[in-house]
Amino acid sequence: MKSRTRGHGGARDPLGAAMDPLAVAVGTALVGAMATDSWQQAKRALVALWRRVRPEAEADTVGAEFGQARTRLLAALEGGAVQGAPSPVVSALETDWQFRLHLLLREHPDLAGELRRVLDAELTPLLPEEDGTRGGTVVMKAQASGSGRVYQAGRDQHITER
């Protein structure tokens, strides 16, 4: 699965607020880990995080939903998704988990440190190195004024101006 930077830095939740970059990174890593043989480890990390702030039953529900999401992801990947092309299912799953984590962080900002630890210590090591999804989180901010331009990329960028 290819990592995509398409718009994640500017992702917005339905309420209009900018998505928390940490939630975006963890949501993307969760979906990347779903497609690996180590997906159960990612699920355990997610459920443990949820269990810290939510009732036991809700944490178990999130774990079950993670398993169902994995089933949808694998079906989409086996169903002929073009290698390197963004799958609508992958995009939808990433957005779903990013938004869930974004809401969790809005309700419990004190979880940011634990979420960062889960990303760095538990999820990132599960991701295959060759697909480009492994690595640190990139948070970029820029400001241009007048006729200035800003070009930013978390990975490859090709610009052709005429």
C-alpha positions as CSV (number, residue, x, y, z in Angstrom):
1,M,0.0,0.0,0.0
2,K,1.4,3.4,-1.0
3,S,1.4,6.3,1.4
4,R,-0.2,9.3,0.0
5,T,0.2,12.9,1.0
6,R,-2.8,14.0,-1.0
7,G,-4.5,16.6,1.2
8,H,-3.8,15.0,4.5
9,G,-2.0,18.1,5.8
10,G,-5.2,20.0,5.0
11,A,-7.7,17.4,6.0
12,R,-10.8,18.8,7.7
13,D,-13.4,17.2,9.9
14,P,-17.1,17.6,9.0
15,L,-17.4,20.4,11.6
16,G,-14.9,22.5,9.7
17,A,-11.9,22.2,12.1
18,A,-8.5,21.2,10.8
19,M,-7.8,17.6,11.5
20,D,-5.1,16.9,14.2
21,P,-1.9,15.9,12.4
22,L,-1.2,13.2,14.9
23,A,-4.7,11.7,14.4
24,V,-4.0,11.8,10.6
25,A,-0.7,10.0,11.0
26,V,-2.0,7.4,13.4
27,G,-5.1,6.7,11.3
28,T,-3.0,6.3,8.2
29,A,-0.6,4.0,10.0
30,L,-3.5,1.9,11.4
31,V,-4.9,1.3,7.9
32,G,-1.4,0.5,6.6
33,A,-0.9,-2.0,9.5
34,M,-4.3,-3.6,8.6
35,A,-2.9,-5.0,5.4
36,T,0.1,-6.7,7.2
37,D,0.4,-10.0,9.0
38,S,0.9,-8.0,12.2
39,W,-2.5,-6.5,12.1
40,Q,-3.5,-8.1,15.5
41,Q,-0.7,-6.1,17.2
42,A,-2.1,-2.9,15.7
43,K,-5.6,-3.8,16.9
44,R,-4.3,-4.5,20.4
45,A,-2.6,-1.1,20.5
46,L,-5.7,0.6,19.3
47,V,-8.0,-1.2,21.8
48,A,-5.6,-0.5,24.7
49,L,-5.6,3.2,23.8
50,W,-9.4,3.3,23.6
51,R,-9.7,1.4,26.9
52,R,-7.8,4.1,28.7
53,V,-10.6,6.7,28.2
54,R,-13.7,4.8,27.2
55,P,-15.8,2.0,28.8
56,E,-14.7,-1.6,28.2
57,A,-17.6,-2.3,25.8
58,E,-16.8,0.6,23.6
59,A,-13.1,-0.4,23.4
60,D,-14.2,-3.9,22.4
61,T,-16.5,-2.5,19.8
62,V,-13.7,-0.4,18.3
63,G,-11.6,-3.6,18.1
64,A,-14.3,-5.5,16.3
65,E,-14.8,-2.5,13.9
66,F,-11.0,-2.6,13.2
67,G,-11.3,-6.3,12.3
68,Q,-14.3,-5.5,10.0
69,A,-12.3,-2.7,8.4
70,R,-9.5,-5.1,7.7
71,T,-11.8,-7.5,6.0
72,R,-13.0,-4.6,3.7
73,L,-9.5,-3.5,3.0
74,L,-8.3,-7.0,2.1
75,A,-11.3,-7.5,-0.2
76,A,-10.5,-4.2,-1.9
77,L,-6.9,-5.0,-2.3
78,E,-7.6,-8.5,-3.7
79,G,-10.4,-7.1,-5.9
80,G,-7.9,-5.7,-8.4
81,A,-6.9,-2.4,-6.9
82,V,-4.2,-1.0,-9.3
83,Q,-0.8,-1.1,-7.7
84,G,0.2,2.5,-6.7
85,A,-3.2,3.9,-7.4
86,P,-5.1,5.2,-4.4
87,S,-8.0,2.9,-3.6
88,P,-11.3,4.6,-2.6
89,V,-11.7,2.0,0.1
90,V,-8.2,2.8,1.5
91,S,-9.0,6.5,1.4
92,A,-12.3,6.0,3.2
93,L,-10.8,3.8,5.9
94,E,-8.0,6.2,6.5
95,T,-10.5,9.1,6.8
96,D,-12.7,7.1,9.1
97,W,-9.9,6.2,11.5
98,Q,-8.3,9.6,11.3
99,F,-11.6,11.2,12.3
100,R,-12.2,8.8,15.1
101,L,-8.8,9.6,16.6
102,H,-9.3,13.3,16.0
103,L,-12.5,13.2,18.0
104,L,-10.8,11.2,20.7
105,L,-8.0,13.7,21.0
106,R,-10.4,16.6,21.0
107,E,-12.2,15.0,24.0
108,H,-8.9,13.9,25.7
109,P,-6.0,16.1,24.7
110,D,-3.9,14.4,27.4
111,L,-3.8,11.3,25.2
112,A,-1.5,13.0,22.6
113,G,1.7,11.7,24.2
114,E,0.4,8.2,24.4
115,L,-0.9,8.3,20.9
116,R,2.5,9.5,19.7
117,R,4.1,6.6,21.6
118,V,1.7,4.1,20.0
119,L,2.6,5.5,16.5
120,D,6.3,5.5,17.1
121,A,6.8,2.3,19.1
122,E,3.9,0.1,18.1
123,L,2.5,1.0,14.7
124,T,5.4,2.3,12.6
125,P,7.5,-0.9,13.2
126,L,4.6,-2.9,11.7
127,L,4.6,-1.1,8.4
128,P,6.6,-2.5,5.5
129,E,9.6,-0.3,4.7
130,E,9.4,-0.7,1.0
131,D,6.0,0.9,0.5
132,G,7.1,4.3,1.8
133,T,4.6,4.4,4.7
134,R,7.3,3.9,7.3
135,G,8.9,6.9,8.8
136,G,8.3,9.8,11.0
137,T,5.3,12.1,10.9
138,V,5.7,15.2,8.8
139,V,3.9,18.3,10.0
140,M,4.3,21.3,7.7
141,K,3.2,24.9,8.1
142,A,3.7,27.6,5.6
143,Q,2.6,31.1,4.9
144,A,2.8,33.1,1.7
145,S,1.9,36.6,1.1
146,G,1.5,38.8,-1.9
147,S,2.3,36.8,-4.9
148,G,4.5,34.3,-3.0
149,R,4.0,30.5,-3.5
150,V,4.6,27.7,-1.2
151,Y,5.3,24.1,-2.3
152,Q,5.4,21.4,0.4
153,A,5.6,17.7,0.2
154,G,5.9,14.9,2.7
155,R,7.6,12.8,-0.1
156,D,7.9,13.1,-3.8
157,Q,6.9,16.4,-5.5
158,H,7.0,17.3,-9.1
159,I,6.3,20.9,-10.2
160,T,6.1,22.1,-13.7
161,E,5.4,25.8,-14.2
162,R,5.0,27.4,-17.6
